[in-house]
């Protein structure tokens, strides 16, 4: 269980929620109204409603990936740098964040 749970108010702006998620490297944000959980906002929800916030979340995933997993092939959520589709799992291939399909296409070339 997490001690200092990061939450957001239902009246908060979407870009505030995206920044909070990116800053704290979280993909799910509890929405709490007067101490009662009223929902959970996910990074996918944010990107479906406001695609322009994609860059914020992708950049955070990129920084997190470089900081913690520079020598491994851990997957992160974000937008594929070739096809532009948002997926939950991007892989680093030849210095780019790619979805599995685009990565396979490049490997087959």
Secondary structure as UniProt FT lines:
FT   STRAND          7..8
FT   TURN            10..11
FT   HELIX           14..23
FT   TURN            24..25
FT   STRAND          28..33
FT   TURN            34..35
FT   STRAND          36..42
FT   HELIX           43..49
FT   HELIX           51..53
FT   HELIX           54..69
FT   TURN            70..71
FT   STRAND          76..79
FT   TURN            81..83
FT   STRAND          86..93
FT   TURN            94..95
FT   STRAND          96..98
FT   HELIX           100..108
//
